Every structure is written in C-alpha cells, then in structure tokens.
Amino acid sequence: MPFHDRLQTLATIRDWIRYAVSEFRKNNVFYGHGTDNALDEAVALILQTLHLPYDTPATLYDAVLTFEERETVDHIIIQRRDQKIPVAYLTHEAFFMGLSFYVDERVLIPRSPIAELIQKEFSPWIEAQHVSNILDLCTGSGCIAIACAEIFPDAHITASDISPDALDVAKINTQKYHLQDQITLIQSDIFESIPPQKFDIIISNPPYVDKEDMDNLPKEYHHEPITALAAGSDGLDIIKKILIQAKNYLSDHGILIVETGNSAEALISQFPHIPFTWLEFEHGDSEVLLLTREQLQLITSTVIPAS
C-alpha cells in the first residue's frame, strides 16, 4: 500500500496496530527485546510512539489519529520493519523491574531476569538488613543499579562500566530517578578502577555471547554495542575475570550473582569442581549463577582454563 493511501486508509490506533502486525509477520521481524510476538511488538511500538501508557484502555484503540501522528507512526513502523531496529531504540524507552529507562544504541536493552532477584531482595541468599554496599559490574544503562537503589534505599551502590558512552546513559537514568547521592558511577575494566572495599552483593550482567552465537544473532541484536555482547570464543572472557577477582571485594556474608546466558554449559564444563548455584526464575530463562565468598575461594588464576 503506497504511503499516501496508508495515511488515508489507516485512521485509528487499531488500524495501525493491525497494519504493523501484518508487516512484521511478512518481513521476518525478530522479537527478543521485551516481547515475543508481532502483536505485542506492534502495541508496544505504537503506544510508546504516541506517548500512551501500556495500560491504555482498548476503547481508545478506536481513536482517530491526526495526519501528523499517522506520519510519525508510519515512519517508525517502517524503521522497525526494514532496518530491524528494536522498539526500545526507536522510542528510547525500556522497562526493567517495572521502571522506565532511557536507552539508545550505546547500551544493551534491559531484559535480564535478574530483576526478579532484586524485587525479592535477593532472598533467601542474603538478609536485606545486611546489605549496605552493592557493586553492579557492566552496568550499561544503569538499570540494575537503579533497581537495587529502589529496593535497598539505605545501601550505597557502585555502578561501573568500561564504556564511557554507556556511563553517559547510566548518568541520564541516575539523574532521572534523583539517585546521584546513592549511586556512584565509575569507568572501570571489571575491578580495575574499583576502590578497595567490601560489597555485600556483587551483581553483573556482563558480555557473555560466544563466537558461534555472535555469528548467528538476528539483525536486531547488531544494533546493540558489540562490546556489551561478545566475550570470546566460549563467551567466558569477562566472566572468568569476575570469578577470579570477586572474592577480594566481597564481605564475609557477601554473594556474587552473574548472568551467563548460553555460556553456562561451557562454564560448567571448565569448572566441574565449583559448586555453582543456578537460580530459577518465573519469567525468563537466562542462566544466572550465584556463588558465596567461601565458594569463590576455590577459584584461582592457576585453575582458570585459557579461552
């Protein structure tokens, strides 16, 4: 349907959602950044573009759009369809633990199941009253750090990333939630620039995609920063560094939580002597490990296999 005809024929929000669903299904759009089907993707894209909340009553779907709104919605649907740009990068908004975050192509789009752990105060793995200091490694947009600040308002949180661009985005979100006094942003290659102190929780969603998976990622993922995804041939380049050093930064009762994704199998095969706890989630299926400081003592640089 030509552009002019679309603007004349597609009048309501419902019309544009139906059109977007058809276009997404015809053009092999991949869903993996917040939705898992064409309808939810279309609804998310169009409502956010129109600055409408997700719980907009269905009766409003029959509201007629202005021609300016139709042009805007048409343009953004075409971008999603043809350029395979994820919704969050088109609308500059993503959600984590129910909180809204600014995102752009300098950071990964938040989608970690770790949000469930934060909401539950990391119970039963640590008692909330014992949490005073939290370290978020590879913070990206700052979503994990900010979510922790919401749940642990009396804790101080250090959020680090090797990318200054990512930290610029984290700063935007930290200021949005007025958490500059509670969250300290640090540019650091893993622990390199982290001040010597003890944390009760170290949490990380680091790069963990291995070469095989990187070579086969859908086009949507190529809009994300490669340095936030790729982690060597086995996906463990960053995770191994975290495992070696984390014990030096954990309090006696502290815990380490690391998302490993598909690289979990490689990690288990390389460290059969390490008693990883693999966490279960109601939503999401990414592999996430937990280790105590005592368990981390079993890992030394001399037993880290080469990649």
Secondary structure, DSSP 8 states (H G I E B T S, - for coil): --HHHHHHH--BHHHHHHHHHHHHHHTT----SS-SSHHHHHHHHHHHHTT--TT--GGGGG-B--HHHHHHHHHHHHIIIII---HHHHHT-EEETTEEE---TTS-----THHHHHHTTTTTTS-GGG--EEEEES-TTSHHHHHHHHH-TTSEEEEEES-HHHHHHHHHHHHHTT-TTTEEEEE-STTTTS-S--EEEEEE----B-HHHHHT--GGGGGS-GGGTB-SSSS-HHHHHHHHHGGGGEEEEEEEEEE-GGGHHHHHHH-TTS--EE---SS----EEEEEHHHHTT--GGG----
